[in-house]
Structure formats: structure tokens, C-alpha cells
Amino acid sequence: MPHRSGEGPSASEVMAWFAREVLPLEPLLMHFLRTNWRNSGDIEDLRQDVYLRVCEAAQEEYPAQVKPFVLATARNLLINRARRERVVPIEAIADPETLNLPADVPGPDRTVVARDELRRLQAAIDHLPPRCREAIVLGRIEGLNGREIAERMGIAERTVSEHLAKGIAALAEILHGQNSLTEGKP
């Protein structure tokens, strides 16, 4: 649609263009929104936000291809909404790959390093004296407090503290000291 030189289309021209070009795409837009944003309570608001952004852009210049423009606007809106909310319930997004959000998944190199560290830690824990090992597992892995560990192990809380301190010192020595298990020494 031609417009006046140096100016965008008038409000009535934008409304006519919108009714002719954008409104017929509503079923497609709604399907896109429902597919990519599962919180159905937000869908109507999202549609209105897409329409608002499309109209604002059309006031400057009509998009060359309306359908891809509307869908790209919807996609960008969903990305912005997800980023703004920071914590997005997993059920809110049907297909996160569609949104192209950066993944918080560690890369393969970090995964390999983490697994190696876990193996080293498990080997170090296995080398602890039995009572120290039990106190460390109950306190640091299962998350029990000193009283709960004492009850489970049938010992005094002070003894639990001693076992924990001795176990942590031994782990530090095994993992970071001269007695590293990776060097083949117990």
C-alpha cells in the first residue's frame, strides 16, 4: 500500500490493512501461541500484545510478508516474556526449543569433568574410616543435622562433630593433598 512520501500510513490506513492482512491470520496465531505457551490464561493477552506490536510497526511501514512478520513478532514476545519472568514453570512452555532460549545445560566437557570429580569424591569417601564415612554421608549427602546423625548412629552429638571434622579433613587430604587417589595412593 503506498503512503505519503516520508510519512508512515495514517491510522485509518493501518486499521484497514490490519483488518485485511492480519486478522485473517488469527487462527494461525492462536495455534502458535497455544502450542508454544501452555498457560492458557495468558493466550488472549499475548494475542493482544502481538497485535499491538504489529500495528506499531505498521505505523512506520507495512511488513513485506505479513504472515512471517506476525509469527516472528509472537515468537519474540514469548521469548521476552520468558526472559522477563526468569523462572518459568516447565508447563508454561510446550516446546522450549521453539523459543531458542539459551540452555542452562552444561556442555559435554563440563559434564565429563563433573563425572570425574564425582568418581574421585566417591573413591575418597570409600577410603574413609567406617564411622567417619557414615557421619559424612548422613550429614553432607543426606543433609541431616548433628542431632539426627547422633540418633541414627547411636552416639553423642560431640562424637558426630569429631567424626565429621576428621572425615572432612581426610577428604581434603585425599582430594587435594599429597595422597591423591589419582596418583594411585590410598
N, C-alpha and C positions, 0 to 999 in steps of 0.2 A: 504494500500500500504506500503510495507516495506521500511525503509530508512536505511541509513548508521548508524552504531552504534554511539550514542552520538551527531548526527547531524540531523537537520531537512531535509526535502526533498529539492532537487535542484529547481531552478527557473523553469526549463522546466517540472519537475515532478508536481510542483504546478499548472502550466498553464494547463497541461493535465488533472489533477484532477479537476480543476476548470471548464474546458470545459465539462467534463464528468458528474460531480456531481452537480455543482452549476448552470450553465447556463440553464439546463432544468427546474429549479425552478423559472425562471424569471417571467412567468405569475402569479404564486402564490405570489411572492414577490411584483410585481407591484400591484396586487389586494390588498394585505395587506397595502401597502403604500398609495394607493388611498383611502382606507377605513378609515385609521387612521390619515391621514394628508390631509386635503381638499385643501390646497393651491397647486393647480396642477402645478404651476410654479416651485415648489421645488422637484417634484417627481423624475425627471431624476437625479438631483444632489444627492438626498437621495439614489437612487439605486446605483450610483457610489460609494458613501461613504460606503454603506453596502458591496459592492464587495471588496473595498479596505480593509476594516476591516477583512473580511473573508479570503482574500488572506494573509494578515499579520499574522493572527492566524495560517493558514495552513503552513506557512513557519516554524513554530515551530513544529506543529503536526496537522495531519488531525483530524477533529472532528469525534467522533464515529458515530453520527447521523447528517447528513448534513442538512436535512430539518429543524428540530427544532433549529439547530445552526444558520442557516441563518435568520429564523424568530425572534429568540431571539436577534440576532445582530441588526436587523431592529428595533425591539421594543426598545432596549437600545439606539439606535441612536435617535429615536424620543423623548424619554424621555430626553436625554441630550440636544437636540435641544430646546425643550420646556423650560427646566430649564435655559438654556443659554440666551434665548430670554426674559425670565422673564415675559414680557407682551405678551401674545399670543392672537391674535384675536380669538374670540369664533368660528368663521367659519373655523379657521385653523385646528381644531381638531374635527373630526367627532364624536368620541366616547372617551371622556376623561377617562372613567373608564378603557379602554383598556390600557392606559398609566400608570395607578396606581400612578398618581401624588398625593401628599398629598393635601387634600381638605382644602380650607380656610373657610369651613363652621363651625360655632361654634357648639360645642356639645350640646346635649339636656339640660344639666344643665345650660350652659350659655344662651341658648335661654329662658329658664324659668325665669332666673334672669333678663334678659333684658326686657322681657314682664312685669314682676312685676315692674321694675323700670319705664317703660313707663306708666303703670297704675297709679303709685304713682305720677309721674310728671303730668299726665293729671288731676288727682284729685286735685293736688296743684294748677295748672293753673285755674281750675274751681272755686277755692276758692278766687282768686284774685278779687279786685275791677274791675268793668267792663272796665274802661278806661286803667288801668294797664294791664289787660288781653289782650285787643286789641293791645296795643303797643308791648307787649311781643310776641304775635302771629305774628304780622306783621314783627317785627324786627328779632326775633330769630328763628322763624319757616319758615316764607315766605322769609326771607333774605332781606327785604327792608332796605334802609338806612334811616337816620333821616329825611331828606328832604321828601322822598317818604312817610314815615309814617305820617309826618305832613300834607302833601297834602291829604292823604286818610282820616285822622281823622279830618281834618279841624281845626287844632290847630298849634301853633307855634312850631318850632323845639326845643326850650328850654323846652317847656312843654313836648314834646316827651321824651327828656332826663330825665326829672323828673319822668315821668311815668315808663320809663324803669328802672331807678335806684330803685324806690320804688317797682316795680314788682319783680326785681331780688332779692332785699333784703327780700321781703316777701316769695319768693320761697325758698330761702336759709333757712329762719327760719322754714318754713313749712316742708321742706325735711330733714333738718339736725339739727334743733333746738329742743327746748322743746315741740313745738306744732306739733309734728309729726302726720300725718294723720293715721299712722299705730297704733297709740295709741288711736285712736278714738276721738281725739280733732281736732276742725276745725283750 
